[in-house]
Amino acid sequence: MEDSTFRELALQGISLGQEHILKLKELCDSKGIRLILSVHPWHPQIRKGNITDEYVDLWESFAQASGISFINLYPLFINGENPEVVIKKYFISGDNHWNEFGHEKVAARLESCFLSGD
């Protein structure tokens, strides 16, 4: 978040997101449903190569303070593999959304979290 105008808009968006996640948590709690928040990297974060950043820290702190389980998916995609290979292999071309292989990778990670009780 370098540019001050972009940063201000991003922080406004994050604030709105947090507000709505808290409402969703209330609904989940009232129905006995466990809410889990996860973050995953976009292409620029994969290229940067850090498994955590300001964005991860912000959402992890929010989740912890709100009693919401948190999963950082950055390490799935930032793991020593060539970033361009990872992007091509797991993401829709020109898009920050996962392709079939990305979904399979994330599903396996989430399944391991649930089986281990994380």
C-alpha positions in Angstrom: 0.0 0.0 0.0 2.3 2.7 -1.3 0.2 5.5 -2.9 -1.6 7.5 -0.2 -4.9 7.7 -2.1 -4.8 4.0 -2.8 -3.9 3.3 0.8 -6.8 5.4 2.1 -9.3 3.7 -0.2 -7.9 0.3 0.7 -8.2 1.0 4.4 -11.8 2.1 3.9 -12.5 -1.1 2.1 -10.9 -3.2 4.8 -12.9 -1.4 7.5 -16.1 -2.1 5.6 -15.1 -5.7 5.1 -14.4 -6.1 8.8 -17.7 -4.5 9.7 -19.5 -7.0 7.5 -17.5 -10.0 8.7 -18.5 -9.1 12.3 -22.1 -9.2 11.2 -21.5 -12.5 9.5 -19.8 -13.8 12.7 -22.9 -12.8 14.8 -25.1 -14.8 12.4 -22.7 -17.8 12.4 -22.5 -17.7 16.2 -26.3 -17.6 16.5 -26.5 -20.8 14.3 -23.6 -22.6 16.0 -21.5 -22.3 12.8 -17.7 -21.8 13.1 -16.5 -18.9 10.9 -13.0 -19.1 9.4 -11.2 -16.2 7.7 -8.5 -16.9 5.2 -6.2 -14.8 3.1 -4.4 -15.7 -0.1 -1.8 -13.8 -2.1 -2.4 -12.1 -5.4 0.3 -12.1 -8.2 2.3 -9.1 -6.8 2.6 -10.7 -3.4 3.6 -14.0 -4.9 6.3 -12.2 -6.9 7.5 -10.4 -3.8 8.0 -13.7 -2.0 7.0 -12.9 1.6 4.7 -15.4 3.3 3.3 -12.5 5.5 2.9 -8.8 4.9 0.9 -5.9 6.2 -2.3 -7.3 4.8 -1.9 -10.7 6.4 -0.9 -9.1 9.7 -4.0 -6.8 9.6 -6.5 -9.6 8.9 -4.8 -12.0 11.4 -5.0 -9.4 14.2 -8.6 -8.6 13.3 -9.5 -12.3 13.4 -7.7 -12.9 16.7 -9.3 -9.9 18.3 -12.8 -11.0 17.0 -12.5 -14.7 18.0 -12.4 -15.8 14.4 -10.2 -18.7 13.2 -7.6 -17.5 10.6 -5.7 -19.3 7.9 -2.9 -17.7 6.0 -2.7 -19.3 2.5 0.3 -17.3 1.4 2.7 -20.2 2.1 0.8 -22.4 -0.3 1.8 -20.2 -3.2 5.0 -18.7 -1.8 7.1 -21.7 -1.2 10.4 -21.4 -3.1 8.9 -22.3 -6.4 9.4 -19.8 -9.2 6.7 -17.2 -8.8 5.8 -17.1 -12.5 5.4 -20.9 -12.6 3.2 -20.7 -9.5 1.0 -18.0 -11.1 0.7 -19.9 -14.4 0.1 -23.2 -12.6 -2.5 -22.2 -10.1 -4.3 -19.1 -11.3 -6.6 -18.2 -14.2 -4.6 -16.5 -16.8 -4.5 -12.7 -16.2 -6.7 -13.1 -13.0 -6.1 -13.3 -9.3 -8.5 -16.2 -8.9 -7.5 -19.8 -8.8 -7.9 -22.2 -11.6 -8.8 -25.9 -11.1 -5.3 -26.8 -9.8 -5.3 -23.8 -7.4 -8.7 -24.9 -6.0 -7.4 -28.4 -5.5 -4.3 -27.1 -3.7 -6.4 -24.9 -1.4 -9.0 -27.6 -0.8 -6.2 -30.0 0.3 -4.8 -27.4 2.7 -8.2 -26.6 4.2 -9.0 -30.3 4.6 -5.7 -30.8 6.5 -6.7 -27.9 8.7 -10.0 -29.4 9.5 -8.6 -32.9 10.1 -5.9 -31.6 12.4 -8.3 -29.4 14.3 -6.6 -26.1 13.3 
